[in-house]
Amino acid sequence: MKPSPFDLVESYRNFWAREEAAAELRMKDPAILGAALRSMAAETQRQVPIPWQISIYGALRQAEIANRQFLTDQSRRAGSAAKTDALQMFIIDVVRANRSITHVQLLDKLRQAQQPGGLIEDIDNELISFVDGKGRGKTARISGLKDRLSRARKKLDRRIEKGESR
């Protein structure tokens, strides 16, 4: 059955009432409003013909979706900030004392520091076994020492640039 013209008008009226209410809520958030206005301005600047430009309702809807996605991604990453483990702290201290240390010399320093119950518990041909700050046993591959050494130097360089002493 075909809807009557009155049903269509009522349907459109309800749709636009919901759209206006949603737009009002979206405009209350300055981040969403700003993103929507920038999106519309970009289309004007690119000289998109007016009939093809996004409406304020569409721009607000897209900005809200983008904002929600951004916040979701940000909160997902919040708990995964890189944390320096005990072995890396040891390497940073060694690099602080000798900037030009090689990974072979570093491995020798680690072997000298090796002792049961200490930070470095064991070193075999492939792995370094150490205890993290919470007393849990962890391992790191010897092949990764070059990368750890490089990261330690970069971290110290950043601290020097910022003027930090430690």
C-alpha positions as CSV (number, residue, x, y, z in Angstrom):
1,M,0.0,0.0,0.0
2,K,1.3,3.4,-1.0
3,P,1.6,6.0,1.8
4,S,-0.7,8.9,1.5
5,P,0.7,12.4,1.0
6,F,-0.3,13.2,4.6
7,D,1.7,10.2,5.9
8,L,4.7,11.3,3.9
9,V,4.5,14.8,5.3
10,E,4.2,13.5,8.8
11,S,7.1,11.1,8.2
12,Y,9.3,13.9,6.9
13,R,8.3,16.2,9.8
14,N,9.2,13.5,12.3
15,F,12.5,12.8,10.6
16,W,13.5,16.5,10.6
17,A,12.4,16.9,14.2
18,R,14.8,14.1,15.2
19,E,17.6,15.6,13.0
20,E,17.2,19.0,14.6
21,A,17.2,17.6,18.1
22,A,20.4,15.6,17.3
23,A,22.0,18.6,15.7
24,E,21.3,20.8,18.7
25,L,22.9,18.2,21.0
26,R,25.9,17.9,18.6
27,M,26.4,21.6,18.5
28,K,26.7,21.8,22.3
29,D,30.0,19.9,22.0
30,P,32.6,22.5,20.8
31,A,34.9,19.7,19.4
32,I,32.1,18.3,17.2
33,L,30.9,21.8,16.1
34,G,34.4,22.9,15.3
35,A,35.1,19.8,13.2
36,A,31.8,20.1,11.3
37,L,32.4,23.8,10.5
38,R,36.0,23.0,9.3
39,S,34.7,20.2,7.1
40,M,32.1,22.6,5.5
41,A,34.7,25.3,5.1
42,A,37.1,22.9,3.4
43,E,34.4,22.0,0.8
44,T,33.8,25.7,0.2
45,Q,37.5,26.3,-0.1
46,R,37.9,23.5,-2.6
47,Q,35.0,25.1,-4.5
48,V,32.7,22.1,-4.4
49,P,29.5,23.1,-6.1
50,I,26.8,24.1,-3.5
51,P,24.4,21.2,-4.3
52,W,27.2,18.7,-3.7
53,Q,28.4,20.2,-0.4
54,I,27.5,18.5,2.8
55,S,24.7,19.9,4.9
56,I,25.3,21.1,8.5
57,Y,23.3,18.1,9.7
58,G,25.6,15.7,7.7
59,A,28.8,17.5,8.8
60,L,27.7,17.3,12.5
61,R,26.8,13.6,12.1
62,Q,30.2,12.9,10.5
63,A,32.1,14.9,13.1
64,E,30.3,13.1,16.0
65,I,31.2,9.7,14.5
66,A,34.8,10.8,14.0
67,N,35.0,12.2,17.5
68,R,33.6,9.0,19.0
69,Q,36.1,6.9,17.0
70,F,39.0,9.2,18.2
71,L,37.9,8.9,21.8
72,T,37.6,5.1,21.5
73,D,41.0,4.8,19.9
74,Q,42.6,7.1,22.5
75,S,41.1,5.2,25.4
76,R,42.3,1.9,23.9
77,R,45.8,3.2,23.7
78,A,45.8,4.9,27.1
79,G,46.8,1.8,29.0
80,S,49.5,0.7,26.6
81,A,52.0,3.5,27.0
82,A,55.5,2.1,26.7
83,K,57.0,1.4,30.0
84,T,60.7,1.0,30.7
85,D,61.5,-2.4,32.2
86,A,64.2,-3.1,34.7
87,L,66.7,-4.3,32.1
88,Q,66.2,-1.1,30.0
89,M,66.8,1.0,33.1
90,F,70.0,-0.9,33.7
91,I,71.1,-0.2,30.1
92,I,70.2,3.5,30.4
93,D,72.4,3.7,33.5
94,V,75.3,2.0,31.7
95,V,74.9,4.3,28.6
96,R,74.8,7.3,30.9
97,A,78.2,6.3,32.3
98,N,79.7,5.4,28.9
99,R,78.0,6.9,25.8
100,S,80.2,5.0,23.3
101,I,79.6,1.6,24.7
102,T,79.0,-1.2,22.1
103,H,76.5,-3.9,22.4
104,V,79.3,-6.5,23.0
105,Q,80.6,-4.4,25.8
106,L,77.1,-4.0,27.2
107,L,76.7,-7.8,27.1
108,D,79.9,-8.1,29.1
109,K,78.5,-5.5,31.7
110,L,75.4,-7.6,31.9
111,R,77.4,-10.8,32.5
112,Q,79.3,-9.0,35.2
113,A,76.0,-8.0,36.9
114,Q,74.7,-11.5,36.6
115,Q,73.9,-13.2,39.9
116,P,71.2,-15.4,41.3
117,G,68.6,-13.2,43.1
118,G,69.9,-10.0,41.4
119,L,68.5,-8.0,38.6
120,I,70.2,-10.1,35.9
121,E,69.6,-13.8,36.9
122,D,71.0,-15.7,34.0
123,I,72.4,-15.2,30.5
124,D,72.6,-18.0,28.0
125,N,73.4,-18.1,24.3
126,E,70.0,-16.5,23.3
127,L,68.3,-15.0,26.3
128,I,68.8,-12.7,29.2
129,S,66.7,-13.6,32.3
130,F,66.0,-10.7,34.6
131,V,63.6,-9.6,37.3
132,D,61.2,-6.7,36.6
133,G,60.3,-4.0,39.1
134,K,57.5,-6.1,40.5
135,G,59.7,-9.1,41.2
136,R,58.5,-11.2,38.2
137,G,60.9,-13.1,36.0
138,K,61.2,-11.8,32.4
139,T,63.4,-12.6,29.5
140,A,64.9,-10.6,26.6
141,R,66.7,-11.8,23.5
142,I,70.4,-11.0,23.3
143,S,69.8,-10.2,19.6
144,G,67.7,-7.3,20.8
145,L,70.5,-5.6,22.8
146,K,71.4,-3.4,19.8
147,D,67.9,-2.0,19.7
148,R,67.7,-1.6,23.5
149,L,71.1,0.2,23.4
150,S,69.9,2.5,20.6
151,R,66.7,3.3,22.5
152,A,68.7,4.1,25.6
153,R,70.8,6.6,23.7
154,K,67.8,8.2,22.1
155,K,66.1,8.5,25.5
156,L,69.2,10.1,27.0
157,D,69.4,12.5,24.0
158,R,65.8,13.6,24.5
159,R,66.5,14.2,28.2
160,I,69.5,16.3,27.4
161,E,67.5,18.3,24.8
162,K,64.8,18.9,27.5
163,G,67.5,19.9,30.0
164,E,66.7,17.0,32.4
165,S,69.5,15.6,34.5
166,R,68.0,12.2,35.1
